[in-house]
Amino acid sequence: MTKQQITACIDGSAISNAVCDTAAWASRTLDAPLTFLRVLEKSYSPAKEDLSGAIGLGSREHLLDELTVLDEQRNKLAVKHGKHLLDDAQQRAEAAGAVMVTGEQRHGELLDSLLAWEDKTRLYVVGRLGDDHEQQQQTVGSQVENMVRAIHTPILMATGKFSAPSNYMLAYDGSETADKAIDDIANSPLLANLPGHVVMVANDSSENQGRLEHACELLTNKGHQVQPHLLQGDVIDCLMDFQNSFNIELKVMGAYGHSRIREFIVGSHTTKILATSTIPVLILR
């Protein structure tokens, strides 16, 4: 199956509007159909427990009946609420110029649903935090971490109020797998019309200069307009200072394979970059 659609995950959290707007921009730019996905995950319910041995529950059957009714009511409300969320997201995205917008609601685990759709999804759009976090928190949701560990499709992470980016910066480490991420960017129309900055934080050596120039050459050969930057210092500080100095509006980072994925996501550098980012982040595998 050809990967065509953009899949955007919404959960009703404060960041859902940003996810909608980010996904609409991607759909419009890629001329790709957009599907909003709302996953109703399983929640704990006492009605599902075996209470036959509990002390003091002489009217156990009556209690379980009441709990079952409450579960059914809660599920119906969740489904109804989800439908409203999807309808609102579709209307918002269509107004922003998204292509062929649809919505789907599923029961189960979010990651399982995303993996099931990976063969038809060219880009996932998610929020940095879900409805169980305050958006002011400088953290990245566990769902996002799990996605990047398991999914091989690019992920565009929304961080707050969205506006279409006018430039981007790519954090580049000079590895062969990083060049694979460069190749993905070069062959995608998502960033084709945006000026870019390829930023490498490493020693100022001829070897690193050569790797950086090679990365930029891969992009310019495909018509991209990029500038190389070789910086020295702390990775996080350098990238943040560069973002602020050049008014960067989209950050691009790579997750470079299974052997380094845990280090990439859980390691202090990347976790802090994702958690503190005030601009959207495109994560490539």
N, C-alpha and C positions, 0 to 999 in steps of 0.2 A: 504494500500500500504506500502511495506517495505521501510524504509529509507535506501537508498543505495548510492546515488550519493553525490559528493561534488559540491557545487555551488559557483563559484567565480565571483565576480562583478568587471567589468572593465569599465572605463570611458575615457581612454585616458590621464589621469593625469600622473604626473611624477612618481607616486607610482605604476602605473599599472604593470610594470615589476616585482616589488617586490611581488605584488599580484599573478602574474603568477607563479613565482618561489616558493612562499609559498604554493600555491594550488597544484603545481606539487609534492612537497615533501609530502604533506598530502595524495594525491592520490596514490603515490608510497608506502608510509608507510602503508596505510589502504587497499591497493589493491582495490581501489574504483574508479568507473568511474567519470570523471571530466567534468563538463559543465561550460563553460564561459557564463555569462549573461551580455548583454549590453542593458540597458533600455534607450530609448529615451523619456525623460520626456517632457511634454507639456511646451511650452514657450509662453510668451506674444506676441501677434501680433495685430497691429492696424486694420488689415483686419477683425478681428473677432468682432470689436466694431461697434455699431450703430452710424454712423457719420452723420445721416440725419439732426440733429439739429445744427451741428457745423457751426459757422459763417465763411464765406469766402471760403467755399468749393463748389463753383458753379460747379466744374467739379468732384464732389464726385464720380460718377460712374467710371470715368476713373481712378481716384486715387485708388479706391478699387480694380479695375481690376489689376492694376500694383502691389499692395500689395499682392494680391492673387497669382499672378505669382511668386513674390519673395518668398512667403511662400512655394510654391510648389518646387521651386528650392532649397531653404534652406533645406527642408525635404529630397529631393533626395540626396543632398550632405551629410547630416547627416547619412542617411541610408548607403550610399556608404562608408563613413568614418568608420562607425561602423562595416561594413563587413570586412574592412581591419584590424581593431583592433582585431576582433575575429580570423581572419586567422593568424595574427601574434602571438596572444596569444596561439592558438592551436599548431602552429609549435614550439614555445618556450617550451611549456609544454611537448610535445611529445619528444623533444630532451632531456628533463630532466627526462624522464622515467615515465611520467604520464600515467594512464590507460584509454583507451577508451575515448579520448578527443573529445568533441563536443562543438559547440557554438550556441547561440540563441540570436536573437535581438528582443526586444519587445517595443511597444509603451505603455506609461502609467506612473504610479508612481512606483518608485523603491520599496518602502515598500510593495505595493500591489502585485507586482510581486514576491517578496520574500515570502510573506505569502501564495501565491497561490502554491508555490513550496515546502512549508515546509513539506508536508506529504511524499515527496520523497527525502528530503535532510537530510543527517546525519551531515553535517558540512558546514557552510558558511565561505567563505574567502573574506574579504573586506580590503580596505585601510583605514588607520587612517583618511586621508583627501581626499576629492574629487578634481575635476578639478577646483573648485572655490576657492581653498586655495593654499597658498604657503606652501610647505612641511617644510620649516624652522619654520613655526609658531608653537608655543607650545599650541596647541588646539586640540580638537577632533571634527570631523565634526558632524553636527546635524543629518546627515543620520545614522551615527553609533549609536548615542544616541537613535534615534527612533527605530532602529533595536533591540537593546538590551531591550528596554521597551516592544516591541511587540512580539518578536520571542522567542520561547522556545528551539530552536535548538542551539547547541554550535556555537560560532562565533570565528574565528581565524583572528585577526586583524594584518595586515602587517604594518610595521612602516618605512621601508627603505630597503636598499639593503639586500637581504636575503641569508643566508647560513644555511644549515641543522643544527639544534641545537644539541649539544652534552650533554646538561643537561637542567633541568628546576627547577623553584621554584614555589611553590603553596602558595599563601597568604591565610591563614586559620584563621577563626574567632571563631571556636569552636561551632558553632550553629548546630542544627539538619539538617538544610537544607544544611549547608556546608558539612556535612557528605554525603549527597546525591550527591554533586559534587565529593567528594572523591570516592564514589562508581562508578560514571560514568567513572572516570579516571581509576579505578582499572579494569573495564571490557572492556576497549577500548585498542586496540593495538597501538594507536597513540603514547603513551609515554612509552609503555611497556619496551622498550630496552634502555631507557635513565635513568641515575641516577637522582634522584630528591631530593629536599629539601622542607620539609613542614615547613613553617615559620609562627609563631603565634606571634603577637605583643600584649602582655597583661601582667598583673601582674604575677610575679613568685609565683604562688600558686599551691598547690597540685591538686586542681580542674582543673586548666588550663593544668598542666602537664599531668593529666589523659586524658583529651580530646585530647591533642596533640599525646600522645602515642596511643590512640585508632585510631586516623586518620591514623597514620603510620602503625598500625597493619592491617587495612583494605587493605592497599596497598601491604604490604609485603605478606599477605596471597594469593594475586593474582600474586606473583612473581616479584613485583616491588622492586627496590632497592632505599630506601629513608632514609633520615636522618631528625630527628626532631630538630627544633630550636625555643626556646621560648625567645623572645627579649622584652626589655623594652625601652620605649621612644616614640617619635613621629612616627606615623605609616609610613608616607611618607619617613621620613629620615631613619628609620630603614630598610625599604624595599629597598630603593635605595642604602644604604651603603652595605647591604647584597648582592645585585645584583653585585655591583662593586667588593666586596671582593672575591666573589666566581665565578666571571666571568660567571654569569648566562646568558644563551642565549635564554630562552623562559620563559615567565611569565604566570602563570595560576591564574585566579581570578574567583570568583563566583558572580553571581547576584542572590540574595537569595529570590526570590519570589515577587509577586505583591506588597505586603505591604511595602517592602523596596526598590523596584526597583528605584523609583525616588531618594531616598536618596543615593542609590548606585551609580547611574550615575551622578546625578546633584550635589551631595554632594562634598565639596571641596577636600576631600581626594582622592576619586576615579577618579574624573575628572582630577586632577593633575597627578595622576599615569598614566592614559591612555594618557593624552595629552603630557607628557614629556617622555614617554617610547621610548627608542631607540632599543628595541628588540620586537619581535612579542609577542602578548598577546592573550591567549586563554581564552575566556569569557564563563563561564558555567552557565546554568540556572537550 
